[in-house]
Amino acid sequence: MTAIEVSGLYKAFKDKVVLGGVGFEVPEGTVFSLLGPNGAGKTTTVNVLTTLMKADGGTVRVGGHDVGTEAKAVRAQIGVTGQFAAVDELLTGRENLQLMVDLKRADDRIVPELLDRFDLAEPAGKLASTYSGGMRRKLDLAMTLVGGPRIIFLDEPTTGLDPRSRRTMWTIIRELVDDGVTIFLTTQYLEEADQLADRIAVLDQGELVAQGTPDELKRRLPGTHVRLRFTTTAELGAAARIFPGATRDDETLALRVPSDGGTKSLRALLDRLDEYSVGAADFSIHTPDLDDVFLALTGHNTKVSPE
């Protein structure tokens, strides 16, 4: 099943085209990450998908409903967590959750369940103003889960958090996906997208310049190679003669063979070694990281800027 379907999404502000015909699909129960430099159109895309802004053209369906004509039905299925935690600092953690329960007419029993799930039961009676940044983000996400949304939009969910709090949020996000929730993620941390996303789309100047799994995007760049390690110099020399374009490292008895890293290429490489009766002790695939991909695709600094 498809949670989000976008086709030909067009949006302009006066004479400035912000989205020039964007299209992608997000399967249910997956993490989809939208990356792009400042001004690429990420925030506009999220605003359209969450019914906060009307598109000028194209088709957008979220949870099976058209965002333009069935906005109320879309809102009933989604949760949205922004870059800054939207908690009321004058209320306690428990009161913030209870307020959301009352607004959504949800079951009161969800409050202690969410407090336990997000490890907030102990500080639940304290004012949110006393919470750390990581605790506020967890409370914000817990509030988003009231009502049981099946599609959640996370806009920069870990910006400003320390590494430990960031990884805690990653764990929570993975648990949500394990429960079948769909996550639409925008983040300025490419490592975060690499760790969490099933698929990534790169947006630049209102156009999608690439989309695929993290590994697929990395393999698009030159520099991907298979590293073969041997136990003897003779084996290394024999392999080097089989692959004349490879780079040899006599100190580590390793050979770096250019490759796209795909299954077919790897199988062909190993078959070639078998053909000449040369055995490698082990092998590994090395690819460029998402920083390299982002820079190559957009020409911008490798750090994604929030809009």
C-alpha positions in Angstrom: 0.0 0.0 0.0 1.1 3.6 -0.7 0.8 6.1 2.2 1.8 9.2 0.1 1.4 9.8 -3.6 2.7 13.0 -5.2 2.6 13.6 -9.0 3.4 16.8 -10.8 3.4 19.0 -7.7 3.7 22.6 -8.7 3.8 25.7 -6.5 4.8 29.3 -7.3 4.8 32.5 -5.3 4.1 35.3 -7.8 6.8 34.7 -10.6 9.0 32.4 -8.5 8.5 28.7 -9.0 9.2 26.9 -5.8 8.1 23.4 -6.9 8.3 22.6 -10.5 6.5 19.3 -11.0 7.7 17.1 -8.1 6.7 13.5 -7.9 7.3 10.6 -5.6 5.6 7.8 -3.6 6.0 6.7 0.0 5.0 3.1 0.8 3.3 2.4 4.1 5.4 1.6 7.1 8.6 3.1 5.7 10.8 6.2 6.4 11.0 8.6 3.5 13.6 11.4 3.8 13.4 14.6 1.8 16.8 16.4 1.6 17.8 19.7 0.0 19.7 22.9 0.5 18.1 26.0 2.0 15.4 27.3 -0.4 15.0 24.0 -2.3 11.3 23.7 -1.5 11.3 21.2 1.4 9.1 23.2 3.7 6.7 24.1 0.9 6.4 20.4 0.1 5.7 19.5 3.7 3.2 22.3 4.0 1.3 21.1 0.9 1.3 17.5 2.1 0.0 18.4 5.6 -2.8 20.7 4.1 -1.2 23.9 5.4 -0.8 25.2 1.9 -2.6 24.6 -1.4 -0.7 23.5 -4.5 -1.1 25.3 -7.8 -0.9 22.1 -9.8 -0.4 18.4 -9.6 -2.0 15.6 -7.5 -1.2 14.9 -3.9 -2.8 12.0 -1.9 -2.0 11.3 1.7 -3.5 8.3 3.4 -5.6 7.7 0.2 -7.2 11.2 0.4 -6.7 14.2 -1.9 -5.1 17.0 0.2 -7.0 19.6 -1.8 -10.5 18.3 -1.7 -10.3 16.0 1.4 -8.2 18.0 3.8 -10.2 17.0 6.9 -9.7 13.3 6.1 -6.0 13.8 5.6 -5.6 15.7 8.9 -7.4 12.9 10.7 -4.6 10.4 9.6 -1.5 12.5 10.1 0.7 13.9 12.9 3.1 16.7 12.5 6.2 17.5 14.6 8.0 20.7 13.7 11.6 21.8 14.1 10.9 23.3 17.5 9.0 21.4 20.2 5.4 22.7 20.4 4.9 22.1 24.1 3.3 24.5 26.6 6.1 25.3 29.0 3.5 26.5 31.6 2.1 23.0 31.8 3.6 19.8 33.1 4.4 17.0 30.8 1.3 15.1 31.8 -0.9 18.1 31.4 0.5 18.7 27.9 -0.5 15.2 26.9 -3.8 15.4 28.6 -4.5 18.7 26.7 -3.9 16.9 23.4 -6.1 14.0 24.5 -8.9 16.4 25.2 -8.5 18.2 21.9 -8.6 15.0 19.9 -11.2 13.3 22.2 -8.9 10.4 22.7 -8.9 7.8 25.4 -7.4 9.1 28.7 -5.5 5.8 29.1 -3.1 6.8 26.3 -1.4 9.4 28.7 0.3 6.9 31.0 1.1 4.6 28.1 2.9 7.4 26.2 4.7 8.7 29.3 6.1 5.2 29.9 6.9 4.6 26.2 8.9 7.8 26.0 10.6 7.4 29.4 8.8 10.5 30.7 6.8 9.0 33.6 9.1 10.2 36.3 9.3 13.9 35.2 5.6 13.9 34.1 4.6 16.1 37.0 7.3 18.7 36.3 6.7 21.8 34.2 7.8 21.4 30.6 10.0 24.5 31.1 12.3 22.4 33.2 12.8 19.7 30.6 16.0 19.3 28.6 15.9 19.7 24.8 15.8 16.0 24.3 12.9 15.6 26.8 10.9 18.3 25.1 11.3 16.6 21.7 10.2 13.3 23.2 7.2 15.0 24.7 6.4 16.7 21.5 6.5 13.5 19.6 4.4 11.8 22.3 1.8 14.5 21.8 1.8 13.9 18.1 1.0 10.2 18.7 -2.2 11.0 20.5 -5.0 9.8 18.2 -2.8 7.2 16.6 -1.8 8.8 13.3 -0.6 6.4 10.7 1.5 9.0 8.9 3.9 11.3 10.8 5.8 14.3 9.3 9.0 14.9 11.3 10.6 18.3 10.4 14.2 18.4 11.8 13.3 16.2 14.8 16.8 16.1 16.3 18.2 19.6 15.5 20.0 20.9 18.5 20.0 17.6 20.4 23.1 16.0 21.9 24.3 12.7 20.3 22.7 10.6 23.0 19.3 12.2 22.7 19.5 12.1 18.9 20.1 8.3 19.0 17.2 7.9 21.5 15.0 9.6 19.0 16.3 7.3 16.2 15.3 4.3 18.3 11.8 5.7 18.9 11.4 6.4 15.1 12.4 2.9 14.3 9.9 1.5 16.8 7.1 3.5 15.2 8.0 2.1 11.8 8.0 -1.4 13.2 4.4 -0.7 14.3 3.5 0.2 10.7 3.7 4.0 11.0 4.9 5.9 7.9 7.5 8.6 8.6 8.1 11.6 6.3 11.5 13.0 7.5 13.2 16.2 6.7 16.6 16.6 8.4 19.8 18.6 8.2 21.9 15.6 9.3 22.8 13.4 6.4 23.9 10.6 8.8 20.4 10.6 10.2 18.8 10.1 6.7 21.4 7.4 6.0 20.6 5.6 9.3 16.8 5.9 9.2 15.5 6.3 5.6 14.3 3.5 3.4 14.3 5.9 0.5 15.7 9.4 0.0 14.7 12.2 -2.4 17.0 15.1 -3.1 15.3 18.4 -3.9 17.2 21.3 -5.5 15.7 24.5 -6.8 12.2 23.0 -6.8 13.2 19.9 -8.8 13.8 16.4 -7.6 17.4 15.7 -8.8 17.6 12.1 -7.5 15.7 9.6 -5.4 16.4 6.0 -4.3 17.7 4.0 -1.3 20.7 5.4 0.5 22.9 2.7 -1.1 21.5 3.4 -4.6 22.3 7.1 -4.3 25.8 6.4 -3.1 26.5 4.0 -6.0 25.6 6.7 -8.5 28.9 8.4 -7.8 32.3 7.4 -9.1 34.6 6.2 -6.3 32.6 3.1 -5.4 34.9 0.1 -5.3 35.3 -3.5 -4.1 38.3 -4.0 -1.8 39.7 -7.5 -2.1 42.2 -8.8 0.5 44.6 -11.7 -0.1 46.9 -13.8 2.0 49.9 -13.9 -0.2 51.7 -11.5 -2.5 51.4 -14.0 -5.3 47.6 -14.0 -5.1 47.6 -10.2 -5.0 49.8 -10.1 -8.1 47.6 -12.5 -10.0 44.4 -10.6 -9.1 46.1 -7.3 -10.2 46.8 -8.8 -13.6 43.1 -9.8 -13.9 41.9 -6.3 -13.1 44.4 -3.9 -14.8 42.4 -0.8 -13.7 42.6 -1.7 -10.0 44.8 -0.1 -7.4 47.2 -2.3 -5.5 48.3 -2.0 -1.9 51.2 -4.4 -1.2 51.4 -3.4 2.5 47.9 -4.7 3.3 47.7 -7.2 0.5 44.6 -5.5 -0.8 43.3 -4.6 -4.3 40.8 -1.8 -4.9 38.7 -2.6 -7.9 36.4 0.1 -9.4 32.7 -1.1 -9.3 29.2 0.2 -9.0 28.8 -2.0 -5.9 25.7 -3.8 -7.4 25.0 -7.5 -7.0 25.6 -8.3 -10.7 28.9 -6.5 -10.8 30.1 -8.2 -7.6 29.1 -11.6 -8.9 30.9 -11.0 -12.2 34.0 -9.9 -10.3 34.1 -13.0 -8.1 33.4 -15.2 -11.1 36.4 -13.7 -12.8 38.6 -14.6 -9.9 37.3 -18.2 -9.9 38.0 -18.3 -13.7 41.7 -17.8 -12.9 41.6 -19.9 -9.7 42.5 -16.9 -7.5 40.9 -16.8 -4.1 40.4 -13.7 -2.0 40.6 -14.0 1.8 37.7 -11.5 2.1 36.1 -8.6 0.3 34.1 -5.4 1.2 32.2 -2.8 -0.8 33.2 0.8 -0.3 30.9 3.6 -1.4 30.8 7.4 -1.2 28.8 8.7 1.7 25.7 10.9 1.5 27.7 14.0 2.0 29.5 13.2 -1.3 26.1 12.5 -3.0 24.5 15.7 -1.7 27.4 17.9 -2.9 27.6 16.2 -6.3 23.9 16.5 -6.9 23.3 20.1 -5.6 26.7 21.7 -5.7 26.0 23.0 -2.2 27.8 22.5 1.1 27.4 19.0 2.4 25.4 20.2 5.4 21.8 20.5 4.6 20.4 23.8 5.9 16.9 23.9 7.4 14.5 26.3 5.7 
